[in-house]
Amino acid sequence: MNIIIPMAGMGKRMRPHTLTTPKPLLPIAGKPIVQRLVEDIAKVVNGPIEEVAFVIGENFGVEVEKNLIAIAESLGAKGSINYQKEALGTAHAVYSAVQALKGEVIVAFADTLFMADFVMNRSVDGTIWVQAVEDPRAFGVVKVNDAGYISEFVEKPENPESNLAIIGIYHFKDGDRLKKEIEHLLDNNIMEKGEYQLTNALDNMKDAGLKFAPGKVTEWWDCGNKNATVYTNQRVLATAKGDSLVDVNVSNQNSEIIEPCYIGKNVKLINAKVGPYVSIGDNSVIENSVIENTIIQTNSIVRNATLTNSMLGNFVEYDGKANQLSISDYSTIKID
């Protein structure tokens, strides 16, 4: 089994946080989004993973690449770094890791997380995971026939006939066949809305007689913007199983922690009320503040604040009364 993780996008809807950190590396409950995604997939694969192929932009940097390789190696797999030099669509992104398009393949776009309890269906040629949404016009969608197989793929339909949105996770029993179909799009310059679309390759495979089944997830969490990411953090904390995610050595001075929360190493809480649904990165300080439903990254200081539905980056200093914030790395804000 190979896993391909396209993650080369700029994450413009997540600015200012993605000005310094690629979106898939932003933390959810203490772990980067892409790490959680790969770990979640590994849980349902039910077999060894040979390669995790990350498709990134050329400007992500050496440290990011090292961290991605480490994520793959933590699962006993080889990690590879593959560059998508131009944003030419989903099929083009997948083909950027062409060496991994062989045997059994999972493709998972790194701006989504999911909760699921299922076994891989290897009786069909592929599984496309979907979720019913209120407005499917911003997604690729599928139609399903009476036999339970996918009968049509449509990319961002203006007048959708189905509300089953593709969540960005795909299983293919034959990666070489997917490779052949994408090469057909590229070689013949077959584009839709100016891009090489994975849905076009899927449609061609379906027309050739391959059977794709829709897969269902228990929950699907988007990380496309600040509000969605904060909500995803909330749901991940709410559904976490096992021990507390609060570091045992947190410095607690006259403070209250309302779980579920993630609190990292060397965090100091001084006259603070934290939680529920709060994630605080290593070496941060929260003083004289009430914080709930918020992500605060590493090495940040928050004083005299009452925050909810907020997201603060690394090395932030905030002293003030605002209720909802979105502050990027290395920012200092003091309100008298």
Secondary structure, 3 states (H helix, E strand, C coil): CEEEEECCCCCHHHCCHHHCCCHHHCEECCEEHHHHHHHHHHHHHCCCCCEEEEEECCCCCHHHHHHHHHHHHHCCCEEEEEECCCCCCHHHHHHCCHHHCCCCEEEECCCEEEECCCCCCCCCCEEEEEEECCCHHHCEEEEECCCCCEEEEEECCCCCCCCEEEEEEEEECCHHHHHHHHHHHHHCCCCECCECCHHHHHHHHHHCCCCEEEEECCEEEECCCHHHHHHHHHHHHHHCCCCCEECCCCEEECCEECCCEEECCCCEEECCEECCCEEECCCCEEECCEECCEEECCCCEEECCEECCEEECCCCEEECCCCCCEECCCCEEECC
